[in-house]
Amino acid sequence: MSGAEVEAVEPRWLEWIAENLARGASEAELAAALIEEGLPEGRARACVREVQASPALGAARRLWWRVQALEQIVRLRREHRA
């Protein structure tokens, strides 16, 4: 599948793929969910691979883990005050 075909997929799906890959979801899980939503199998797998190959995904993963760490600090501070 070409990049143009992947771009034809709604941006919200590409964002959803990126967010879930950043959180650690597997390519197979994401492709299965897209297929369940009606995307043809080949197209679904190609979309996930395309997002997975993006250099921006590494940055997204680092940011996601940083947010998780900061949220944990906030939770611990709240518990400590209580």
Secondary structure as UniProt FT lines:
FT   HELIX           3..7
FT   HELIX           11..23
FT   HELIX           27..36
FT   TURN            37..38
FT   HELIX           41..52
FT   HELIX           56..81
//
